[in-house]
């Protein structure tokens, strides 16, 4: 859209951003060495032109087919191409022809840097609301990733629906984005500067559950969150009493009509970089060899996803009625990003 293109013109590098969104990519926990190494191998020119508000790097990407929504200059896509290995594949999609052209220039560089015989990354021009038109096939992707671009799209339901459609059963959408403490009023959505900063298009965080459910996804799991500081006084005045957070969520494409039964699960310690403990999200931590009872939806998620081989799963005979009968806020307890911010900030200070 015209508004999106105007935003690209306003921002030439991350230094042009008027909020702390880009600095929110500093993780509260130390990144796994494999992710740090992958990011360090990305060409500096690619990194300098990259925009993002998080570090959407889930565990266990080896061999996966990954789709990067709004790939921009290609920083995350190239890091993913290292993490999926030579047997995996990464597709980056962006609507801006200049950025797609720029990112393609470094394919050979990263192929040689990673020591691959053939490139395992492709960049395509297209819209994340219209993945099928860009040639992305249904049920073909293991993991869809995104870094602070859904807030730049007006039709967020279309984005989630398209992501759901291209994922295989058991596949995952893992994404960082900006969220607002209130519903964004229409006059803010038409302001090019607010939109370019992600402030005009941020989703009200409580709307994420019904939006995810409406297209078929599991309940979103909050992985991490940090408060966004607005530096520019003019933008701060326009935002009024609306606060912003950068949050990373994960959600899964579960089998149709899964049996929701509670289960006892035990992590085997087999996920690379996580031999002792797997932090699935901000509320679910699995220690090696320690049996944990989980609700029906988490049991279905672990059983159908790529993490299934990494857990011993004992399904209960009794259905988990709480997963289907309670109201979403009670049943799933989606944490407020701002409440979690205090936890993450305290955790970060301990490292």
C-alpha positions as CSV (number, residue, x, y, z in Angstrom):
1,X,0.0,0.0,0.0
2,X,1.0,3.6,-0.4
3,X,1.3,4.1,3.4
4,X,3.7,1.2,3.7
5,X,5.9,2.5,0.9
6,X,5.9,5.9,2.4
7,X,7.1,4.3,5.6
8,X,10.0,2.6,3.8
9,X,11.1,6.0,2.5
10,X,11.0,7.6,5.9
11,X,13.3,4.9,7.4
12,X,16.7,4.2,5.8
13,X,18.3,2.4,8.8
14,X,17.5,1.3,12.3
15,X,19.1,4.5,13.5
16,X,16.1,6.4,12.1
17,X,13.6,4.8,14.4
18,X,12.0,7.1,17.0
19,X,11.3,4.4,19.6
20,X,13.3,1.7,21.4
21,X,11.6,-1.0,19.2
22,X,14.8,-2.0,17.4
23,X,16.8,-2.2,20.7
24,X,14.1,-4.6,22.1
25,X,15.8,-7.3,20.1
26,X,18.2,-7.7,23.0
27,X,17.1,-10.9,24.7
28,X,16.4,-11.2,28.5
29,X,18.2,-14.5,28.4
30,X,21.5,-15.2,26.7
31,X,21.0,-16.4,23.1
32,X,22.0,-19.9,22.3
33,X,25.5,-20.0,20.9
34,X,24.2,-21.4,17.5
35,X,22.0,-18.3,17.1
36,X,24.8,-15.9,18.1
37,X,27.1,-17.5,15.7
38,X,24.6,-17.4,12.9
39,X,23.9,-13.7,13.4
40,X,27.6,-12.9,13.6
41,X,28.1,-14.5,10.2
42,X,25.5,-12.4,8.4
43,X,27.1,-9.8,6.1
44,X,27.4,-6.4,7.9
45,X,25.6,-4.5,5.0
46,X,22.6,-6.8,5.5
47,X,22.5,-6.3,9.2
48,X,22.8,-2.5,8.9
49,X,19.7,-2.3,6.7
50,X,17.6,-4.6,8.8
51,X,14.6,-3.6,10.9
52,X,13.2,-5.7,13.7
53,X,11.8,-5.5,17.3
54,X,12.8,-8.9,18.5
55,X,14.8,-12.1,18.1
56,X,12.3,-14.7,16.7
57,X,14.7,-17.6,16.8
58,X,12.9,-20.7,18.1
59,X,14.8,-23.9,19.0
60,X,15.1,-27.0,16.7
61,X,15.2,-25.5,13.2
62,X,17.6,-28.1,11.7
63,X,16.2,-29.5,8.5
64,X,13.1,-27.3,8.6
65,X,11.4,-25.4,5.7
66,X,11.1,-21.9,7.0
67,X,9.2,-18.9,5.7
68,X,10.3,-15.4,6.8
69,X,7.5,-12.8,6.5
70,X,8.7,-9.3,5.7
71,X,12.3,-10.5,5.3
72,X,13.5,-6.9,4.5
73,X,17.3,-6.9,3.9
74,X,17.5,-10.6,4.8
75,X,19.3,-10.6,8.1
76,X,17.0,-13.1,9.8
77,X,16.6,-15.1,6.7
78,X,20.3,-15.6,6.4
79,X,20.7,-16.5,10.0
80,X,17.8,-19.0,9.6
81,X,19.6,-20.5,6.6
82,X,22.5,-21.3,8.8
83,X,20.3,-22.7,11.6
84,X,18.2,-25.0,9.3
85,X,21.4,-26.4,7.8
86,X,22.0,-27.6,4.3
87,X,19.1,-30.0,4.4
88,X,16.6,-27.2,5.3
89,X,15.4,-24.3,3.2
90,X,14.4,-20.6,3.9
91,X,12.1,-18.4,1.9
92,X,12.0,-14.7,2.6
93,X,9.1,-12.7,1.2
94,X,9.0,-8.9,1.1
95,X,6.8,-6.4,-0.7
96,X,9.6,-4.0,-1.4
97,X,11.4,-4.7,-4.7
98,X,14.5,-2.8,-3.6
99,X,15.0,-4.8,-0.5
100,X,14.4,-8.1,-2.3
101,X,17.0,-7.1,-4.9
102,X,19.4,-6.1,-2.1
103,X,19.0,-9.3,-0.1
104,X,19.5,-11.5,-3.2
105,X,22.9,-10.0,-3.8
106,X,24.3,-11.8,-0.8
107,X,23.0,-15.3,-1.4
108,X,26.3,-16.5,-2.8
109,X,28.3,-14.8,0.0
110,X,26.3,-16.7,2.7
111,X,26.4,-19.9,0.8
112,X,30.2,-19.8,0.7
113,X,30.4,-18.5,4.3
114,X,28.2,-21.4,5.6
115,X,30.1,-23.9,3.5
116,X,27.0,-25.1,1.6
117,X,27.3,-26.8,-1.9
118,X,24.0,-25.1,-3.0
119,X,22.1,-22.1,-1.7
120,X,19.3,-22.9,0.7
121,X,17.6,-19.5,0.8
122,X,15.3,-17.8,-1.7
123,X,13.8,-14.3,-1.7
124,X,10.5,-13.6,-3.4
125,X,8.6,-10.4,-4.1
126,X,5.1,-10.5,-2.7
127,X,2.7,-9.7,0.1
128,X,2.4,-11.7,3.3
129,X,-1.4,-11.2,3.0
130,X,-1.3,-13.1,-0.4
131,X,1.3,-15.9,0.0
132,X,-0.4,-18.1,-2.5
133,X,0.0,-15.5,-5.2
134,X,3.7,-15.4,-4.4
135,X,4.0,-19.1,-5.1
136,X,4.1,-20.3,-1.4
137,X,2.2,-23.7,-1.4
138,X,-0.3,-24.7,1.2
139,X,0.8,-27.2,3.8
140,X,4.5,-26.8,2.8
141,X,6.2,-24.9,5.6
142,X,7.4,-26.2,9.0
143,X,7.9,-22.8,10.7
144,X,6.7,-19.3,9.7
145,X,8.8,-16.5,11.3
146,X,8.3,-12.8,11.4
147,X,10.1,-9.8,13.0
148,X,8.0,-6.7,13.6
149,X,6.2,-6.5,10.2
150,X,2.7,-7.6,11.1
151,X,2.2,-4.3,12.8
152,X,2.8,-2.7,9.4
153,X,-0.1,-4.6,7.8
154,X,-3.7,-3.4,8.1
155,X,-5.3,-6.8,7.5
156,X,-3.7,-8.8,10.3
157,X,-6.3,-11.6,10.0
158,X,-5.3,-12.1,6.4
159,X,-1.7,-12.4,7.4
160,X,-2.4,-15.0,10.1
161,X,-4.8,-16.9,7.8
162,X,-2.2,-17.1,5.1
163,X,0.5,-18.2,7.6
164,X,-1.9,-20.9,8.8
165,X,-2.6,-22.1,5.3
166,X,1.0,-22.6,4.3
167,X,2.0,-24.4,7.5
168,X,2.1,-28.2,7.7
169,X,0.0,-29.8,10.4
170,X,2.0,-29.3,13.6
171,X,3.8,-26.3,12.2
172,X,4.4,-23.1,14.0
173,X,4.1,-19.4,13.7
174,X,6.8,-17.8,15.8
175,X,6.9,-14.0,15.6
176,X,8.0,-10.8,17.3
177,X,5.8,-7.7,16.9
178,X,4.6,-4.5,18.6
179,X,1.5,-4.5,20.7
180,X,-0.6,-1.6,22.1
181,X,-2.2,-1.3,25.6
182,X,-5.4,-0.1,23.9
183,X,-7.2,-0.3,20.6
184,X,-5.5,2.1,18.2
185,X,-8.0,4.8,17.0
186,X,-8.5,5.3,13.3
187,X,-6.8,8.7,13.1
188,X,-3.6,7.2,14.3
189,X,-3.7,4.5,11.7
190,X,-3.7,7.1,8.9
191,X,-0.6,8.9,10.2
192,X,2.4,7.9,8.1
193,X,4.9,8.5,10.8
194,X,3.0,6.6,13.5
195,X,2.5,3.8,11.0
196,X,6.1,3.7,10.0
197,X,7.1,3.3,13.6
198,X,4.7,0.5,14.0
199,X,2.7,2.6,16.5
200,X,-0.3,3.2,14.2
201,X,-0.7,-0.5,13.3
202,X,0.0,-2.2,16.6
203,X,-2.6,-4.8,17.6
204,X,-4.3,-4.4,21.0
205,X,-2.8,-7.3,22.8
206,X,-6.1,-8.7,24.1
207,X,-7.3,-9.1,20.5
208,X,-4.6,-11.6,19.7
209,X,-6.4,-14.7,21.2
210,X,-9.6,-14.3,19.3
211,X,-7.7,-13.4,16.1
212,X,-5.5,-16.5,16.4
213,X,-8.5,-18.8,17.1
214,X,-10.5,-17.3,14.2
215,X,-8.1,-18.6,11.7
216,X,-7.5,-22.0,13.4
217,X,-4.3,-21.5,15.4
218,X,-3.8,-22.7,18.9
219,X,-3.8,-20.2,21.7
220,X,-0.7,-17.9,21.5
221,X,2.1,-18.5,24.0
222,X,4.0,-15.4,25.1
223,X,7.8,-16.1,24.9
224,X,9.2,-12.7,25.8
225,X,8.3,-9.1,26.1
226,X,9.8,-5.7,26.7
227,X,8.4,-2.2,27.0
228,X,8.9,0.2,24.2
229,X,10.0,3.7,24.9
230,X,8.9,6.5,22.5
231,X,11.8,9.0,22.3
232,X,10.2,11.5,19.9
233,X,8.0,14.0,21.8
234,X,5.7,14.6,18.9
235,X,5.0,10.9,18.5
236,X,4.6,10.5,22.2
237,X,2.0,13.3,22.3
238,X,0.1,11.6,19.4
239,X,0.1,8.3,21.2
240,X,-1.4,9.9,24.4
241,X,-2.0,7.2,27.0
242,X,-1.3,4.3,24.8
243,X,1.7,2.2,25.8
244,X,3.6,-0.2,23.6
245,X,5.5,-3.5,24.1
246,X,7.6,-5.6,21.8
247,X,6.5,-9.2,22.4
248,X,7.4,-12.6,20.9
249,X,4.6,-15.2,20.6
250,X,4.4,-18.7,19.3
251,X,1.3,-20.5,18.1
252,X,0.7,-23.8,16.4
253,X,-1.4,-25.4,13.6
254,X,-2.9,-28.3,15.5
255,X,-4.6,-31.3,13.9
256,X,-8.3,-30.9,13.1
257,X,-10.5,-31.6,16.2
258,X,-7.6,-32.8,18.4
259,X,-8.5,-34.7,21.6
260,X,-7.8,-32.3,24.4
261,X,-6.7,-34.4,27.3
262,X,-4.3,-33.5,30.1
263,X,-0.9,-35.2,30.0
264,X,2.2,-35.8,31.9
265,X,5.2,-34.9,29.8
266,X,9.0,-35.4,30.5
267,X,11.6,-33.6,28.5
268,X,14.4,-35.8,27.2
269,X,17.1,-33.1,26.9
270,X,17.5,-33.8,23.3
271,X,17.0,-30.4,21.7
272,X,20.3,-28.9,20.6
273,X,21.5,-26.0,22.8
274,X,19.1,-27.0,25.5
275,X,20.4,-30.2,27.2
276,X,19.2,-29.4,30.7
277,X,16.1,-27.3,30.3
278,X,13.8,-26.2,27.5
279,X,12.0,-22.8,28.0
280,X,9.0,-23.3,25.8
281,X,7.5,-19.9,26.7
282,X,7.3,-17.5,29.6
283,X,5.1,-19.8,31.6
284,X,6.2,-23.3,30.6
285,X,9.7,-24.5,31.4
286,X,10.6,-28.2,31.0
287,X,13.6,-29.6,32.9
288,X,15.3,-32.8,31.6
289,X,13.9,-35.8,33.3
290,X,11.3,-34.0,35.3
291,X,7.7,-35.0,34.7
292,X,5.2,-32.1,34.4
293,X,1.5,-32.1,34.0
294,X,0.2,-30.0,31.2
295,X,-3.2,-29.0,29.9
296,X,-4.9,-30.5,26.9
297,X,-3.8,-27.9,24.4
298,X,-0.2,-28.0,25.4
299,X,-0.3,-31.8,25.2
300,X,-1.7,-31.6,21.7
301,X,0.9,-29.1,20.8
302,X,3.9,-31.1,22.0
303,X,2.5,-34.3,20.5
304,X,1.8,-32.9,17.0
305,X,4.8,-30.5,16.6
306,X,8.5,-31.0,15.7
307,X,9.1,-31.3,19.5
308,X,7.3,-34.6,19.8
309,X,10.4,-36.8,19.7
310,X,11.9,-34.7,22.5
311,X,9.2,-35.6,25.1
312,X,7.8,-38.7,26.7
313,X,4.1,-38.0,26.7
314,X,1.6,-39.9,28.8
315,X,-1.9,-38.9,27.9
316,X,-4.6,-38.9,30.6
317,X,-7.8,-40.9,30.1
318,X,-9.9,-37.8,31.1
319,X,-10.6,-35.0,28.6
320,X,-9.4,-31.5,29.6
321,X,-12.7,-29.7,29.7
322,X,-11.0,-26.4,30.7
323,X,-9.5,-26.2,27.2
324,X,-12.9,-26.0,25.5
325,X,-15.5,-24.8,28.1
326,X,-13.9,-21.8,29.9
327,X,-13.6,-18.3,28.5
328,X,-10.3,-17.7,26.6
329,X,-8.8,-15.3,29.3
330,X,-9.5,-17.8,32.1
331,X,-8.8,-21.0,30.2
332,X,-5.6,-19.9,28.5
333,X,-4.4,-17.1,30.7
334,X,-2.7,-15.1,28.0
335,X,-0.3,-12.9,30.1
336,X,-0.3,-9.2,29.6
337,X,3.0,-8.2,27.9
338,X,3.3,-5.3,30.4
339,X,3.0,-7.6,33.4
340,X,5.6,-10.0,31.9
341,X,7.9,-7.0,31.1
342,X,8.7,-6.6,34.8
343,X,9.5,-10.3,35.1
344,X,11.8,-10.2,32.0
345,X,13.5,-7.0,33.1
346,X,14.2,-8.5,36.5
347,X,15.5,-11.7,34.9
348,X,17.8,-9.8,32.5
349,X,19.4,-7.9,35.5
350,X,20.4,-11.2,37.0
351,X,22.7,-12.1,34.0
